[in-house]
């Protein structure tokens, strides 16, 4: 069912209703790279996560993926291009292009800024109190972040530090083992769409949980494998999964630790592989659970 529609300005109506296009390089979100979710300006339906956004230099915000089921396609009136619309309210977003080779998905959603509104994860949690968080450490946070972002139901993944003694540690301090922190990711997710158990299974499957104080070539206590649980239910889920893996003959090094203060890492660490067009060098998916 379509949500109640928001009142639009004249310019927003020109683009969203009358299928116009804003001038290139003028939109608020063209060079905007903050972490959060992009919503439809007309109906507030979530369309894209910040992890989908990339710098294409085309003059409009570009995304190489969408929140599942959020965007629909129709052949444009000119019969040549493919229009993209909000699947909830049919508001015009822009056009989609394939085969350009700009990202690994080979897709570019070219979207008008005025067709969207941005909401940070903190603001989204205030609006929807059911949104939950989970905390995982599995080596370099770049790879853990990159692969957990692909799970449906995940709204955002942020890299940071947890488990040490120092407030607001820097990357250099953590790397020098001066603070006791681990490289950790904070996963914000919708529990109506994905469970903590599913996320934990994926966590075990994207890194080597048998390696002690390291992951691949990255060696050091800051790269240790750990799940920081927030309650006894999460701890029980993690213990169950570890028991399953140990029942298969694996010697699991992953530690279960109570949640501590999460310190967000420096901006250049966020969405690292997405920003740099690279793939993880010490993380890959390997199915472990039936």
Beta strands, then each sheet from edge to edge (+ up, - down):
strand 1: 36-40
strand 2: 46-49
strand 3: 53-54
strand 4: 61-63
strand 5: 71-75
strand 6: 82-86
strand 7: 92-98
strand 8: 107-111
strand 9: 116-120
strand 10: 131-138
strand 11: 154-162
strand 12: 182-190
strand 13: 214-215
strand 14: 218-219
strand 15: 225-229
strand 16: 255-258
strand 17: 263-264
sheet 1: 2+ 1- 9+
sheet 2: 3+ 4- 8+ 7- 6+ 5-
sheet 3: 16+ 15+ 10- 12+ 11- 17+
sheet 4: 13+ 14-
end
